[in-house]
């Protein structure tokens, strides 16, 4: 099938001439980092001559002298001779002979190319700059924004070629895949990222990328700014952390209060939700069962993330939520770890595809990782004991085998050695094991040598489906040795190994392509043009970067060379390991492109972390153990952790010491041993009847935290449909803005300010106003910052008459606004319009009412879900009453629904209690 690759090679040659100096052809045989190099880095071009593989019919011999020339004026800044690699032998992993041209002495910033005098050919353009990879890093992180599920891709955050409407709104109502018709089990599992080329979301598949991205931030925070043009840009938080927060919020939804965790969200079969672009997909989505592997995964992820977000201003509450969920998840799964009853066949494929289970050894490795981050987060010695009990069962400590496949555990183990309160013997064992592995280097994992023509060696067996993940992983393994100063005499060799792997991704590979999609505007001459992704599918407008209307979005890392490819196309089949790649995205089970070009958040996270080490202004961190100040008055003995962090040992009052938590609603306040003063609630029991003082609520009850909370009344007189925004926005419509449902309110965001208030609006039509009737308009609203809101009831066609027009001043606190007007014009269809133009601050709106002032309003809700404890009495609704509570002994309770009474799986009537369910008219 050689003819399949011929057009690709020809097209590349024609394309790159556009980037070249006039009249000098660009040679595909001169391989460089197509983006460029840091000024003081090693810089070596690889010149190739194909001997084995799909391109063996081509040949190239370099001239005796190569020059490095300035791009702008052809001034020669360096000349030298290429050196034959390995005495002219053929490199088995690529099938090529080759030469190295070292121009490391060129350090001046600028734009350059390499010129072969004898053959009159050149390389593409490259840069030498301190920030040469900053834009590439931004593009590769923005992949996660484009892979966001349940989020509109709109300007200015999405480039015009990759905009799309809100996709998978049905994730707000996911059904349980093992009880698909049971609406009572619906869950809002919106958010998160598409995992890979499909539109599914998997909890366990987030383990590697979440830790990689958290470490990417910790290892070089200066590389991550707040201006990468995602919706959260400019909020004072690095955009990488905003993107991580998007995924973490989805993981929190998958995680139940008891710590059990659902494993994935997706479709039941390959025929559902396959449309391009994503917003066209409307088939119901399903969530899977809870699995021990998923709880272990989030325990570790939440723990590390909690430590990171606790350092970010304004994120203390979010960090505490993560910490609580991490501890709950650990406590939930610990008995299974202890009793060896872990779930290993929990995901049985009802949701297609991807097996999200982990085998038992993997779960135990991941649990050890989680225990380390929980110990770092809490200082609780139970985690330290777990670490000691299980440390020597790992292949790292048990056999001194450290590889690029277990980067998350490698990171955690070495991180443990930096903790001041870690077990000293365990720390010594970890460091000695890692040092021994690096010293013996039995499989050539560590350090740079000349074993790979393309300068980025990894073993033959690593060129499998998704080989770009271990490729980046071996770079990260070497940087881990650098970070922890393992074998100090080899540090420069470790550093070079990692940097050469970066260059492999950027074009120094036998395919001569950048293993990132559509990077031409970022400086690539040859980039991955096609990736297997359902948005950017074969034959769609997003098919090919150069010969379809748009091409895929930039920055996606494809799987990479796969010598185990199961199809018949050659390439990839029948090629040397590094040539087992084809730039294609066909949806063919006989020739599956997903084994080659499918991206994944796991590949992406590893690459981002590797690149981040070299991007932007790198930071020289103090050596681990250096004295510092972590600015926490509750710690002592603060020391640097080796990656620009400072941590101390808690110096808190003993657990049980009396204190005052400052909350008048608690009693018996005592210290918890972690410098937290906690009391016991002294509030009325949840469910106690009360009066919240709001005439627009009914069934007011105490929530157990000294708050009286009622259910919003549904107003039959209300001419506004869906004024409470409980689950959706219909029939509201908008322009110049993007309303969404957020916490049971309408959030109007992405406001295009315009010059006039009416340049952006959320509105509802179909309202008939009758001449001579007096009406009342009421709504609750607040904004992200002080701003006006204009309220109009009137015509939306010429002459655009206003029967009511009011301007209110919103603040950051919710307010209720009420107005009346008398309809003096003839009876007519009208609209209610909420104008938000002229100011870009987000607006929240709820409980919108337009009614006749003399209309008798029932305070009976349409639906009621009874939670917490209840008092004896009648709980009534027009349509449905639901509940999953326990009716305590001595209570007499009636549920009356106009159409249905639904009792959840947790509903119970204790001995001595009375309960009646009725279908009948609603009573207040």
C-alpha positions in Angstrom: 0.0 0.0 0.0 2.9 2.3 -0.6 0.8 4.4 -3.0 -1.3 5.6 0.0 1.7 7.6 1.4 3.0 9.0 -1.9 0.5 11.8 -2.1 1.4 12.8 1.5 5.1 13.1 0.7 4.5 15.0 -2.5 2.1 17.4 -0.7 4.5 18.1 2.0 7.2 19.0 -0.5 4.9 21.4 -2.3 3.6 22.9 0.9 6.8 23.6 2.7 8.2 25.6 -0.2 5.8 28.3 0.8 7.7 28.7 4.0 11.2 28.5 2.5 13.7 31.1 1.3 13.1 31.9 -2.4 14.5 29.5 -4.9 15.9 27.1 -2.3 13.9 23.9 -1.9 13.1 22.6 1.6 14.5 19.1 2.1 12.4 16.6 4.0 15.7 14.8 4.9 16.9 17.7 7.1 15.1 17.2 10.4 15.0 20.0 13.0 12.7 21.1 15.8 10.3 23.0 13.6 9.5 25.6 16.3 13.1 26.1 17.4 15.5 26.0 20.3 16.3 27.7 23.6 19.4 29.8 23.2 21.7 27.8 25.5 20.3 24.3 24.5 22.0 21.7 22.5 20.9 22.1 18.9 21.5 19.1 16.5 19.8 18.6 13.2 19.3 15.0 12.0 19.9 14.3 8.3 18.4 11.1 7.1 18.8 8.6 4.2 15.9 6.1 4.0 17.1 2.5 3.7 14.2 0.4 5.0 10.5 1.2 5.1 7.8 2.9 2.9 10.2 5.6 1.7 13.2 3.4 1.0 13.0 4.3 -2.7 14.2 7.7 -1.8 17.8 8.6 -0.9 19.9 11.5 0.3 23.5 12.2 1.0 24.4 15.5 2.7 27.1 17.8 1.4 30.3 18.3 3.2 29.4 21.7 4.6 26.2 22.9 6.2 25.5 26.5 7.2 23.2 28.1 9.7 21.9 31.3 8.1 19.7 34.1 9.3 16.3 34.0 7.8 15.9 37.7 7.1 19.2 38.3 5.2 21.0 35.0 4.6 23.9 36.0 6.7 25.9 32.9 7.7 26.3 32.6 11.5 27.8 29.1 11.6 29.2 26.4 9.3 30.3 22.9 9.9 30.2 19.3 8.6 27.6 16.7 9.4 28.9 13.7 11.4 27.8 10.2 10.3 25.7 8.4 13.0 27.1 5.1 14.2 29.7 4.8 11.4 27.1 4.9 8.7 25.0 1.9 10.0 21.3 1.7 9.5 19.2 2.6 12.5 16.8 -0.4 13.1 14.0 1.5 14.8 13.7 3.9 11.8 15.2 2.1 8.9 17.3 5.1 8.1 21.0 5.9 7.9 21.9 9.4 9.1 24.1 12.2 10.1 24.1 14.7 13.0 24.8 18.4 12.4 25.6 20.1 15.7 25.1 23.9 15.7 24.8 24.4 19.5 27.2 27.3 19.4 24.5 29.4 17.8 22.9 31.2 20.8 21.8 34.6 19.5 18.1 35.0 19.4 16.5 35.2 16.0 15.1 33.3 13.0 17.3 30.9 11.1 17.5 28.0 8.6 20.1 25.3 7.8 21.6 25.3 4.3 23.2 22.4 2.4 25.6 24.0 0.0 26.3 21.1 -2.3 22.7 20.0 -2.6 21.2 23.5 -2.6 18.5 22.5 -0.2 17.5 23.9 3.2 15.6 23.2 6.3 12.5 25.0 7.3 12.6 28.1 9.4 13.2 27.9 13.1 13.6 30.3 16.0 16.1 30.7 18.8 14.3 32.4 21.6 13.9 32.2 25.4 10.2 31.8 24.9 10.3 29.7 21.8 7.8 27.1 23.1 5.4 29.4 24.9 2.9 29.6 22.1 3.2 25.9 21.4 2.5 25.2 25.1 -0.6 27.5 25.0 -1.9 25.7 21.9 -1.4 22.3 23.5 -3.2 23.3 26.7 -6.1 24.9 24.7 -6.7 21.4 23.4 -8.5 20.8 26.7 -10.8 23.8 26.1 -11.7 22.4 22.7 -12.3 19.0 24.4 -14.6 20.5 27.0 -18.0 18.7 27.1 -21.1 20.7 27.8 -19.5 24.1 26.9 -20.1 26.3 23.9 -17.1 27.0 21.7 -17.7 30.6 20.8 -15.7 33.6 19.8 -13.4 35.0 21.1 -12.4 31.9 23.0 -12.7 29.6 20.1 -11.1 30.5 16.7 -13.7 31.0 14.0 -12.9 27.6 12.4 -13.6 25.7 15.6 -16.8 27.3 17.1 -19.7 25.1 18.1 -22.9 25.4 20.0 -23.5 23.8 23.4 -23.0 20.1 23.1 -24.4 17.2 25.1 -26.9 19.2 27.2 -28.4 15.8 27.9 -25.5 15.2 30.3 -27.6 17.2 32.8 -29.9 14.2 32.8 -27.7 11.2 32.5 -29.5 7.8 33.1 -28.0 4.9 35.0 -26.9 2.4 32.4 -28.0 -0.6 34.5 -31.6 0.9 35.1 -32.1 2.9 32.0 -35.8 3.6 32.3 -35.6 4.8 35.9 -35.9 8.6 35.7 -35.5 8.9 39.5 -31.8 7.9 39.1 -31.1 10.7 36.6 -27.9 12.7 37.5 -26.4 15.9 36.4 -23.0 14.8 35.2 -22.3 17.7 32.9 -18.8 19.2 32.5 -15.4 17.6 32.1 -13.4 16.8 29.0 -14.0 14.4 26.2 -11.4 11.7 26.9 -10.0 11.2 23.5 -11.4 11.0 19.9 -14.8 9.9 21.2 -17.2 12.0 23.2 -17.2 9.8 26.4 -15.8 10.8 29.8 -13.9 8.3 32.0 -12.9 8.9 35.6 -9.9 6.5 35.8 -8.6 7.8 32.5 -8.1 11.2 34.1 -5.6 9.9 36.6 -2.4 10.4 34.5 -3.3 13.7 32.9 -4.6 15.4 36.1 -1.4 14.6 38.0 0.8 15.5 35.0 -0.9 18.8 34.6 -0.8 19.6 38.4 2.9 18.8 38.4 3.4 20.8 35.2 2.2 23.8 37.1 4.2 23.1 40.3 7.4 22.5 38.4 7.3 25.7 36.3 4.4 28.0 37.4 5.9 30.9 35.4 5.1 29.0 32.2 1.3 29.3 32.8 -0.3 32.7 32.5 -3.8 34.0 32.8 -4.1 35.2 29.2 -4.5 32.1 27.0 -8.0 33.3 25.9 -10.2 30.7 27.6 -13.5 31.9 29.2 -11.8 32.2 32.6 -8.8 34.2 31.4 -8.2 37.4 33.3 -9.6 36.1 36.6 -6.3 36.2 38.4 -5.8 32.4 38.2 -3.5 30.7 35.7 -5.5 29.3 32.8 -4.1 25.8 33.3 -5.6 25.7 36.8 -8.9 27.0 35.5 -8.9 24.2 33.0 -8.1 21.7 35.7 -10.9 23.1 37.8 -13.4 22.4 34.9 -12.4 18.8 35.0 -12.3 18.6 38.8 -15.8 19.9 39.1 -17.0 17.1 36.8 -15.1 14.5 38.9 -16.8 15.9 42.0 -20.2 15.2 40.3 -19.1 11.6 39.6 -18.1 11.2 43.3 -20.9 10.5 45.7 -21.0 11.9 49.3 -20.0 8.6 50.7 -16.9 8.4 48.5 -18.2 5.9 46.0 -17.5 7.0 42.5 -19.1 6.3 39.1 -16.7 5.1 36.5 -17.7 6.8 33.3 -20.3 8.7 31.2 -21.1 7.9 27.6 -23.3 6.2 25.0 -24.6 2.6 24.9 -23.3 1.8 21.4 -21.3 3.0 18.5 -24.3 4.3 16.6 -25.3 6.9 19.2 -23.9 10.4 19.4 -21.6 10.2 16.4 -22.5 13.5 14.6 -20.1 16.2 13.7 -19.8 18.8 15.2 -20.5 17.7 18.8 -23.5 20.0 19.2 -25.6 17.9 16.8 -25.6 14.9 19.2 -28.8 14.5 21.3 -29.0 10.8 22.2 -29.4 10.1 25.9 -26.2 9.6 27.8 -25.6 7.1 30.6 -23.4 6.8 33.6 -21.8 3.6 34.8 -21.7 1.9 38.2 -19.4 2.9 41.1 -16.1 1.1 41.1 -13.2 0.9 43.6 -10.7 2.0 40.9 -12.7 5.2 40.4 -12.7 6.0 44.1 -9.0 5.4 44.3 -8.4 7.6 41.3 -10.3 10.6 42.7 -8.8 10.2 46.2 -5.3 10.8 44.8 -6.4 13.5 42.3 -8.5 15.5 44.8 -5.8 15.3 47.4 -3.0 16.7 45.2 -5.4 19.3 43.7 -6.6 20.4 47.1 -3.0 21.2 48.1 -2.5 23.2 44.9 -5.7 25.1 44.9 -5.3 26.0 48.6 -2.4 28.2 47.5 -4.6 30.2 45.0 -6.4 33.3 46.3 -10.1 32.8 46.4 -9.9 29.0 46.1 -10.0 28.0 49.8 -13.5 26.7 49.7 -12.9 24.8 46.5 -9.7 23.3 48.0 -11.6 22.3 51.1 -14.3 20.6 49.0 -11.6 18.6 47.2 -10.0 17.7 50.5 -13.2 16.4 52.0 -14.0 14.4 48.9 -10.5 12.9 48.8 -10.8 11.8 52.5 -14.3 10.4 52.0 -13.2 8.5 48.8 -10.2 7.0 50.6 -12.3 6.0 53.6 -14.9 4.4 51.3 -12.4 2.2 49.4 -10.0 1.4 52.3 -11.9 -1.6 53.4 -11.7 -3.1 49.9 -8.0 -2.5 49.9 -7.6 -4.1 53.3 -9.8 -7.1 52.5 -8.6 -7.6 49.0 -12.1 -7.2 47.6 -11.3 -4.6 45.0 -13.6 -4.4 41.9 -11.8 -5.6 38.9 -14.7 -6.4 36.6 -16.9 -3.4 37.4 -17.0 -1.9 33.9 -18.6 -4.6 31.8 -19.0 -2.6 28.6 -22.6 -1.3 28.7 -21.1 2.1 27.9 -19.0 2.1 24.7 -16.1 2.0 24.7 -12.9 1.8 26.8 -12.6 -0.5 29.8 -12.3 1.9 32.7 -11.4 -0.8 35.3 -7.9 -1.2 36.8 -6.5 -4.6 37.7 -5.7 -5.2 41.3 -1.9 -4.4 41.1 -2.7 -1.1 39.4 -5.3 -0.2 42.0 -2.8 -0.9 44.8 -0.2 1.3 43.1 -2.7 4.1 42.7 -3.8 3.7 46.3 -0.3 4.1 47.5 -0.1 7.3 45.4 -3.3 8.6 46.9 -2.0 7.8 50.4 1.1 9.9 49.8 -0.9 12.9 48.6 -3.4 12.6 51.4 -0.5 12.4 53.9 1.0 15.5 52.4 -2.3 17.2 52.6 -3.4 16.3 56.1 -0.4 15.1 58.0 -2.5 12.2 59.3 -0.3 9.4 60.4 -2.7 6.7 59.3 -1.7 7.5 55.7 2.0 7.3 56.6 1.4 3.8 58.1 -0.4 2.7 54.9 2.6 3.9 52.9 5.1 2.0 55.1 2.9 -1.1 54.9 2.7 -1.1 51.1 5.8 0.6 49.9 7.9 -2.5 49.3 5.1 -4.2 47.3 5.8 -1.8 44.4 8.0 -2.8 41.5 9.9 0.5 42.1 11.0 -0.3 45.6 10.7 -4.1 45.5 12.8 -4.5 42.3 14.4 -1.1 41.6 12.5 -0.9 38.4 11.5 2.7 37.5 10.0 3.3 34.0 8.2 5.8 32.0 5.0 3.9 32.3 4.4 4.6 36.0 5.1 8.3 36.1 2.2 9.2 38.6 3.5 6.7 41.2 7.1 7.7 40.5 6.3 11.3 41.1 4.4 10.5 44.4 7.2 8.3 45.7 9.9 11.0 45.1 7.5 13.7 46.4 7.2 11.7 49.7 11.0 12.0 50.1 10.7 15.8 50.3 8.1 15.7 53.2 9.6 16.7 56.5 7.4 14.3 58.5 7.9 11.3 56.2 9.2 8.0 57.6 13.0 8.3 57.4 13.7 4.7 56.6 11.1 4.7 53.8 12.6 7.9 52.4 16.0 6.3 52.3 14.6 3.2 50.6 12.9 5.2 47.9 16.0 7.4 47.1 18.3 4.4 47.1 16.0 2.5 44.7 15.6 5.3 42.3 19.4 5.9 42.3 20.0 2.2 41.7 17.7 2.2 38.8 19.3 5.2 37.2 22.8 3.8 37.8 22.2 0.4 36.4 20.1 1.8 33.5 19.5 -1.7 32.2 17.0 -0.7 29.5 18.6 2.6 28.7 15.8 4.6 30.2 18.1 7.2 31.7 20.4 9.8 30.1 21.3 10.7 26.6 23.5 8.6 24.3 23.9 7.8 20.6 21.7 4.7 20.5 18.9 6.4 18.6 19.6 8.2 15.3 16.7 10.5 16.2 18.2 11.2 19.6 15.1 10.1 21.7 15.6 6.5 22.6 12.9 4.3 24.1 12.7 0.5 23.8 11.2 -1.3 20.8 8.3 -2.6 22.9 7.2 1.0 23.6 6.1 1.7 20.0 2.6 0.5 20.5 -0.9 2.1 20.4 -0.4 5.5 22.1 3.4 5.4 22.0 3.6 9.1 22.4 2.6 8.7 26.0 5.6 6.5 27.0 7.8 8.7 24.8 6.9 11.7 26.9 7.0 9.5 30.0 10.6 8.7 29.5 11.4 12.4 29.2 9.5 13.0 32.5 11.4 10.1 34.1 14.6 11.8 33.4 13.4 15.2 34.6 12.3 13.5 37.8 15.9 12.5 38.3 17.0 16.1 37.6 14.4 17.5 40.0 15.6 15.3 42.9 19.3 15.5 42.1 19.7 11.8 41.5 23.3 10.9 40.6 24.4 14.5 40.3 27.1 13.7 37.8 24.5 12.6 35.3 22.1 15.5 35.6 23.2 17.1 32.3 22.7 13.8 30.5 19.2 13.4 32.0 18.4 17.0 31.0 19.5 16.4 27.4 17.5 13.1 27.1 14.3 15.0 28.1 15.0 17.9 25.7 15.7 15.6 22.8 12.3 13.9 23.3 10.7 17.3 23.0 12.5 17.7 19.7 11.2 14.3 18.6 7.7 15.6 19.1 8.6 18.7 17.1 9.9 17.1 14.0 13.1 15.2 14.7 11.6 11.8 13.8 11.7 9.7 10.7 8.3 10.9 9.6 9.6 14.5 9.8 6.3 15.8 11.2 5.3 17.7 14.3 3.3 15.3 16.4 0.7 18.0 17.1 -2.3 18.7 14.9 -2.5 21.7 12.5 0.4 23.7 13.9 1.2 25.6 10.7 0.4 29.0 12.1 2.7 28.3 15.0 5.7 27.7 12.8 5.5 24.0 11.8 6.4 23.2 8.2 5.0 19.6 8.5 2.4 18.9 11.1 -0.1 16.1 11.8 -2.9 17.0 9.4 -5.5 14.5 10.4 -6.5 13.0 13.8 -9.1 10.4 14.7 -11.6 12.6 16.5 -15.4 12.5 16.1 -15.5 16.3 15.8 -12.8 16.4 13.2 -13.9 13.3 11.3 -13.0 11.9 7.9 -14.8 13.8 5.1 -16.0 16.6 7.4 -15.1 20.3 7.2 -12.5 19.6 9.9 -10.9 16.5 8.2 -7.5 17.7 7.0 -5.4 20.7 8.0 -4.4 21.5 4.4 -7.2 20.3 2.2 -10.4 20.5 4.1 -12.3 23.7 4.9 -11.0 24.1 8.4 -8.9 21.1 9.5 -8.7 19.9 13.1 -8.1 22.4 15.9 -4.4 23.0 16.7 -2.4 21.3 19.4 -3.8 17.8 19.7 -1.2 15.1 20.3 -2.0 12.0 18.3 -1.2 8.5 19.5 2.0 8.1 17.5 3.9 5.3 15.8 2.4 1.8 16.5 4.3 -1.2 15.4 1.4 -3.4 16.6 -1.1 -1.7 14.3 -3.8 -4.3 13.4 -4.8 -3.0 9.9 -3.3 -3.7 6.5 -2.3 -0.2 5.4 1.5 0.1 5.0 2.5 2.4 6.6 1.8 1.9 9.4 1.9 -1.9 8.9 5.2 -3.7 8.1 7.5 -0.7 9.0 10.3 -0.1 11.4 9.0 1.0 14.8 9.4 4.8 14.3 7.8 4.7 10.8 4.7 2.8 11.9 2.6 5.9 11.5 0.2 7.2 8.8 -1.4 10.7 8.7 -5.1 9.5 8.3 -8.4 9.3 10.2 -10.6 6.8 8.5 -13.4 5.2 10.5 -12.6 1.7 9.4 -12.6 -1.3 11.7 -10.4 -3.2 9.2 -7.9 -0.3 9.1 -8.4 1.5 12.4 -6.9 4.9 12.4 -7.7 5.3 16.1 -4.7 2.9 16.7 -2.5 5.6 15.2 -3.8 9.1 15.1 -6.4 9.3 17.9 -5.6 11.9 20.6 -6.1 11.4 24.3 -6.0 13.6 27.3 -3.4 11.1 28.7 -1.0 11.8 25.8 -1.8 15.5 26.0 -1.1 15.8 29.7 2.3 14.1 29.5 3.4 16.2 26.5 2.2 19.4 28.1 4.1 18.7 31.3 7.3 17.8 29.4 7.2 20.9 27.3 6.3 23.1 30.2 9.7 22.4 31.7 11.2 24.3 28.8 8.6 26.9 28.1 8.4 30.5 29.3 10.8 31.7 31.9 11.9 28.6 33.8 12.4 28.9 37.5 15.4 27.8 39.5 14.0 26.2 42.6 15.8 25.9 45.9 17.2 22.5 46.6 14.9 20.3 48.6 15.5 20.8 52.4 16.6 24.5 52.1 15.0 26.5 54.9 12.1 28.8 53.9 8.9 30.3 55.1 5.6 28.9 53.9 3.7 31.9 55.4 1.5 29.5 57.4 1.6 30.5 61.1 0.5 27.0 62.1 3.7 25.3 60.8 7.3 25.0 62.0 10.5 23.7 60.4 9.5 25.0 56.9 11.8 23.6 54.1 11.8 23.8 50.3 10.4 20.7 48.6 12.7 20.9 45.5 10.1 22.2 43.1 9.6 25.8 44.2 7.3 24.9 47.1 7.7 25.4 50.8 6.1 23.3 53.4 6.3 22.9 57.1 5.1 20.6 59.9 1.8 21.5 61.6 2.3 22.9 65.1 -1.3 22.8 66.3 -3.0 22.4 69.7 -3.7 18.8 70.6 -6.9 17.3 69.3 -9.7 17.8 71.9 -8.3 21.1 73.3 -11.3 23.5 74.0 -11.5 26.5 71.7 -14.0 28.9 70.1 -14.8 28.5 66.4 -16.6 31.9 66.3 -19.8 30.3 65.2 -22.7 31.1 67.6 -24.6 28.2 66.2 -22.2 25.6 67.6 -21.4 24.3 71.0 -18.6 22.1 72.6 -16.0 23.6 70.2 -12.7 21.7 70.3 -9.4 21.5 68.2 -9.2 18.7 65.7 -5.3 18.4 65.8 -4.9 20.2 62.4 -5.4 23.7 63.7 -9.1 23.7 63.0 -11.6 24.5 65.7 -14.8 22.6 65.2 -18.1 22.6 67.1 -21.3 20.7 67.2 -24.3 22.3 65.6 -26.8 23.7 68.0 -29.5 24.3 65.3 -33.0 23.0 65.1 -33.1 19.5 63.5 -33.3 19.3 59.8 -37.0 19.3 58.6 -38.3 21.3 61.6 -41.1 23.6 60.3 -40.3 27.3 60.3 -41.0 30.5 58.5 -38.4 32.0 56.2 -40.2 35.3 55.8 -40.4 35.0 52.0 -44.0 35.1 50.7 -42.9 33.4 47.5 -41.9 30.1 49.2 -43.8 27.3 50.8 -43.0 24.2 52.9 -40.4 26.2 54.9 -38.1 23.9 56.8 -34.8 24.1 58.8 -31.8 22.7 56.9 -29.8 21.7 60.0 -27.4 24.7 59.7 -29.8 27.3 61.4 -31.2 28.3 58.0 -34.9 28.3 57.2 -35.4 27.3 53.6 -38.5 27.1 51.6 -39.5 25.8 48.2 -40.3 28.5 45.6 -44.0 28.7 44.9 -45.1 28.0 41.4 -47.5 30.7 40.3 -50.3 29.6 38.1 -51.1 33.2 37.3 -47.6 33.7 36.0 -47.6 34.6 32.3 -43.9 33.7 32.1 -43.1 30.1 31.3 -40.1 28.6 33.2 -39.4 31.6 35.3 -37.5 29.5 37.9 -34.9 27.9 35.5 -34.7 24.7 37.5 -33.3 22.6 34.7 -33.5 24.4 31.4 -34.0 27.8 29.6 -36.8 27.0 27.2 -38.7 29.0 26.0 -36.4 31.9 26.7 -34.2 33.1 23.8 -31.3 35.4 23.6 -29.0 37.5 21.5 -25.6 39.0 22.1 -25.2 36.7 25.1 -25.1 33.1 26.2 -27.6 32.2 29.0 -27.2 28.9 30.7 -28.7 27.2 33.8 -26.4 27.5 36.8 -27.5 26.3 40.2 -31.2 26.7 39.4 -30.8 30.2 38.0 -30.3 31.7 34.6 -26.7 32.9 34.2 -26.3 35.3 31.3 -22.7 35.2 30.3 -20.4 35.9 27.3 -22.2 39.2 27.0 -21.1 41.3 24.0 -21.4 44.7 25.6 -22.3 46.8 22.5 -23.2 50.4 22.8 -26.8 50.0 23.9 -28.6 48.0 26.6 -30.7 46.2 23.9 -27.6 45.0 22.0 -27.7 41.9 24.3 -30.7 40.3 25.9 -32.5 37.3 27.3 -36.2 37.4 26.4 -39.5 35.5 26.3 -42.4 36.1 23.9 -45.8 34.7 23.5 -47.3 36.9 26.3 -50.7 38.4 25.7 -51.3 41.7 27.5 -54.9 42.8 27.8 -56.0 46.4 27.6 -57.1 47.9 31.0 -55.4 45.2 33.1 -52.8 46.1 35.7 -49.8 43.8 35.8 -46.9 43.1 38.2 -43.4 42.2 37.1 -41.1 40.7 39.7 -37.6 39.0 39.5 -34.6 38.2 41.6 -31.2 39.3 40.1 -27.6 40.0 40.9 -24.4 40.4 38.9 -20.7 39.6 38.9 -20.0 43.3 39.4 -22.2 46.4 39.9 -24.1 47.1 36.7 -27.5 48.1 35.3 -30.2 45.8 34.1 -33.0 47.1 31.8 -36.5 45.4 32.0 -38.9 45.9 29.2 -42.4 44.6 28.6 -43.7 45.6 25.2 -43.4 45.0 21.5 -40.4 43.4 19.8 -41.5 44.6 16.3 -42.0 48.1 15.0 -42.8 50.5 16.6 -41.2 48.6 19.5 -43.6 50.2 22.1 -42.7 49.8 25.8 -45.6 49.2 28.2 -43.0 48.9 31.0 -39.4 50.0 30.9 -37.4 50.1 34.1 -33.6 50.3 34.8 -32.4 48.6 38.0 -28.9 48.7 39.5 -27.6 45.2 40.2 -25.0 44.5 42.8 -23.1 41.3 43.7 -25.9 40.5 46.3 -29.3 39.1 45.1 -32.2 41.6 45.2 -35.9 41.3 44.4 -37.3 43.9 42.1 -41.1 44.5 41.7 -42.9 46.9 39.3 -46.5 47.4 38.2 -48.0 48.9 35.1 -51.4 49.2 33.5 -51.8 48.1 29.9 -53.3 51.2 28.2 -52.7 50.0 24.6 -55.1 47.6 22.8 -54.7 44.0 23.7 -51.6 42.6 21.9 -49.0 39.8 21.9 -45.9 41.1 23.8 -42.5 40.1 25.1 -40.6 40.5 28.3 -37.0 41.5 27.5 -34.1 41.7 30.0 -31.5 44.0 28.3 -27.9 43.4 29.4 -25.9 45.2 26.7 -23.5 48.0 27.4 -21.7 46.1 30.2 -19.9 42.7 30.0 -20.4 41.6 33.6 -22.3 38.3 34.0 -25.9 38.5 35.3 -27.9 35.9 37.3 -31.7 36.0 37.1 -34.4 33.9 38.9 -38.1 33.7 39.9 -39.3 35.8 37.0 -43.0 36.6 37.3 -45.4 38.6 35.1 -49.0 38.4 36.4 -52.2 40.3 36.8 -52.1 42.1 40.2 -55.5 40.7 41.2 -54.8 37.1 40.2 -55.3 34.6 43.1 -52.1 32.6 43.4 -51.8 29.2 44.8 -48.7 28.5 46.9 -48.8 24.9 46.1 -45.8 23.7 44.1 -46.0 21.7 40.9 -43.3 19.3 42.2 -41.9 18.7 45.6 -39.0 16.6 46.7 -39.0 16.0 50.5 -35.5 15.8 52.0 -34.0 15.5 55.5 -36.2 14.7 58.5 -39.8 15.8 58.3 -42.5 16.9 60.7 -45.9 15.2 60.9 -48.3 16.6 58.4 -49.3 16.9 54.7 -46.7 17.4 51.9 -48.6 18.2 48.8 -47.9 19.2 45.2 -49.9 19.7 42.0 -48.0 17.1 40.0 -45.5 15.0 41.9 -44.2 14.4 45.4 -40.9 12.5 45.7 -38.8 11.4 48.7 -35.9 9.1 49.7 -36.0 9.8 53.5 -36.7 7.8 56.6 -40.0 8.6 58.4 -39.0 8.4 62.1 -40.9 6.6 64.8 -43.9 8.7 66.0 -44.3 10.7 62.9 -47.6 10.7 60.8 -46.9 11.9 57.3 -49.0 12.2 54.1 -47.6 12.7 50.6 -50.2 13.9 48.1 -49.3 14.3 44.5 -51.7 15.4 41.7 -50.3 12.8 39.4 -47.7 10.7 41.2 -45.9 9.9 44.5 -42.4 8.5 43.9 -40.4 6.9 46.7 -36.6 6.5 46.2 -34.4 3.6 47.2 -33.6 5.1 50.5 -37.2 5.7 51.6 -38.1 3.9 54.8 -41.0 4.0 57.4 -39.8 3.1 60.8 -41.8 0.9 63.2 -44.3 3.1 65.0 -44.5 5.7 62.2 -47.5 6.3 59.9 -47.2 7.1 56.2 -49.8 7.6 53.5 -49.3 8.3 49.8 -52.3 9.8 47.9 -53.2 10.9 44.4 -55.4 14.0 44.9 -55.8 17.7 44.7 -53.0 19.9 46.1 -53.6 21.5 49.6 -51.5 24.1 51.3 
